Amino acid sequence: MISYQNLTIVTSILFAVAVYGILSRRNGVTFIISAEIALNAAILNFVGGSDEFSSLGGASYALMILVIAVIETVVIISMLITYYKRTGSISFSSLKDLKG
């Protein structure tokens, strides 16, 4: 069994990688993947805390975050598809061109 301290180190590293991916990339797909990694790091931390403190509260929050993350991903992917149809690219560098 992994200790809670090691789990928080792993989730911190995952979250840092996700923040780096969000801030450094301009591609829509890598943005979505990085956001999902950040949410999964939070979920892993909630489940680890739930196991550490013998409570089901963290696991229920993790399930709620997972459902919200799926809904968020579906909405963002539909927005990216619409954006791709308009511009022919999924790069966020051309967002300045959209006005309306």
C-alpha positions in Angstrom: 0.0 0.0 0.0 1.3 3.4 -0.9 1.5 5.9 1.9 -0.6 9.1 1.9 2.6 11.3 1.8 3.9 9.5 -1.3 0.4 9.8 -2.9 0.4 13.6 -2.4 3.8 13.8 -4.0 2.6 11.9 -7.0 -0.5 14.0 -7.3 1.5 17.2 -6.9 3.8 16.1 -9.8 0.8 15.2 -12.0 -0.8 18.6 -11.2 2.4 20.4 -12.0 2.7 18.5 -15.4 -0.9 19.5 -16.2 -0.4 23.2 -15.4 2.8 23.2 -17.5 0.8 21.6 -20.4 -2.0 24.1 -20.1 0.3 27.1 -20.0 2.8 26.1 -22.6 0.7 24.6 -25.4 -1.6 26.4 -27.8 -3.3 23.3 -29.2 -6.9 22.6 -28.1 -6.4 18.9 -27.7 -3.4 19.2 -25.5 -5.2 21.8 -23.5 -8.1 19.3 -22.9 -5.7 16.5 -22.0 -3.8 18.7 -19.6 -7.0 19.8 -17.9 -8.1 16.2 -17.5 -4.7 15.3 -16.0 -5.2 18.1 -13.5 -8.7 16.8 -12.6 -7.4 13.3 -12.3 -4.7 14.4 -9.9 -7.4 16.1 -7.8 -9.5 12.9 -7.9 -6.6 10.8 -6.9 -5.9 13.1 -4.0 -9.5 12.9 -2.8 -9.6 9.1 -3.0 -6.2 8.9 -1.1 -7.5 11.2 1.6 -10.7 9.2 1.8 -8.7 6.1 2.3 -6.3 7.7 4.8 -9.0 9.1 7.0 -11.5 6.2 6.6 -14.2 8.3 5.2 -16.4 8.0 2.1 -16.6 11.8 1.6 -13.6 12.0 -0.6 -14.7 9.1 -2.8 -18.1 10.7 -3.3 -16.5 14.0 -4.2 -14.2 12.1 -6.6 -17.2 10.6 -8.3 -18.9 14.0 -8.6 -15.7 15.6 -10.1 -15.4 12.7 -12.5 -19.0 13.3 -13.8 -18.4 17.0 -14.1 -15.1 16.4 -16.0 -16.8 14.2 -18.5 -19.5 16.8 -19.1 -16.9 19.5 -19.4 -14.9 17.5 -21.9 -17.9 16.9 -24.1 -18.7 20.6 -24.2 -15.1 21.6 -24.9 -14.8 19.1 -27.7 -18.0 20.3 -29.3 -16.7 23.9 -29.1 -13.4 22.7 -30.7 -15.3 21.0 -33.5 -17.2 24.2 -34.2 -14.0 26.3 -34.0 -12.3 23.9 -36.4 -15.1 24.2 -38.9 -14.8 28.0 -38.9 -11.0 28.3 -39.0 -9.6 25.0 -40.2 -7.3 24.8 -37.2 -7.5 24.0 -33.6 -4.7 26.2 -32.5 -5.6 28.8 -30.0 -3.2 31.4 -31.5 -5.8 32.6 -34.0 -8.6 33.3 -31.4 -8.0 37.0 -31.8 -9.4 36.8 -35.3 -12.9 35.7 -34.0 -15.1 38.7 -33.3 -18.8 38.7 -33.1 
